[in-house]
Amino acid sequence: MTTMRATQRLLAAASGARLAYAALTLAQPGGEQTWTRTNHRGEPVTLLEGPAVTVAAAGAALAVPGLDARSRLALGLAAAGAGALGCYDDLAGAQDRHGFRGHLGALARGEITTGAIKIAGIGATALAASILLDRRDPGASGTPSQQAAALARLTDVVINTGLVAGSANLINLFDLRPGRAIKVSLLASLALSLGGPEARAAAAAPAGAAAALLPEDLGERAMLGDSGANALGAMLGVAAAASLPRRSRLLVLGAITALTAASEKVSFTGVIARTPALNWLDMLGRRPAQSAMGPAAPAARPVAPAARPTAPGARPEGAISPGSDTRTASAPAKTSRPR
């Protein structure tokens, strides 16, 4: 029954993501320019994919049975909280601060960035979700065995908080090229699903919502942004916290911490490009890199003889080449995939 519920949750999240994306792109809350950014090619993409993924994944986690009420609420809270905070950073954040070091360094100088607010907010959301996952015995405590159990529960809450917050941040670190964060999310969901029916049920909602909008991401029409990436990561963190034994959770948390620390020094994009297997997976389904140059460029024109001097402000002689138009799109200059 749990496996059937996991399938239902996956399909509900997938269909919900497509419907939410269609509705949001039709309505464009705040106007199209609010959600338009430029990608790594300098082409416009919409951030509406992120809210669509968040709404669909959270809704499917809450609405479809198959998990106990506390786990479902923890999944929904993690998605909604991380997604909302990520959306706030997407829309209001500046791009002159990156990573924990950038935001915490600014905070040390007395500057509160949207990224710092997001870090604190996602931490609080992760703590709340972890408390929901704590299945403590409400009976009296005080004996040595009960005190040991209380310490174990506190340890689990700390580990789970780190898992949820760390996963939310890590998936966002991969959202630098089309489809990359979604592919990582799907691989993580697949790995979690090997842990049994409960793990499959918990990972189904983020997997379904992410897979449904993968074509939009790979086609470079939309991107997850902080909203979608943080929501997917937080839900995967909850799924891990709810289904893995403590030793496995500690190993996963250690890996997340190591990758996050490495991201401050090393470019994930560079490492992926230099590793054939990772580069193949990263490019799977994406537009070829050379298409960034567009159609084959025309042959260079021969150099014309020097023109006669013209008066200041006068138009140059001859026709203006269409390629000389330097107008830019009306979208904001913020770039969410800078590497």
Secondary structure, 3 states (H helix, E strand, C coil): CHHHHHHHHHHHHHHHHHHHHHHHHHHCCCCHHHHEEECCCCCEEECCHHHHHHHHHHHHHHHCCCCCHHHHHHHHHHHHHHHHHHHHHHHHCCCCCCHHHHHHHHHHCCCCCHHHHHHHHHHHHHHHHHHHHCCCCCCCCCCHHHHHHHHHHHHHHHHHHHHHHHHHHHHHHCCCCCCHHHHHHHHHHHHHHCCCHHHHHHHHHHHHHHHHCHHHHHCCCECCHHHHHHHHHHHHHHHHHHHCCHHHHHHHHHHHHHHHHHHCCCCHHHHHHHCHHHHHHHHCCCCCHHHHHCCCCCCCCCCCCCCCCCCCCCCCCCCCCHHHCCCCCCCCCCECCCC
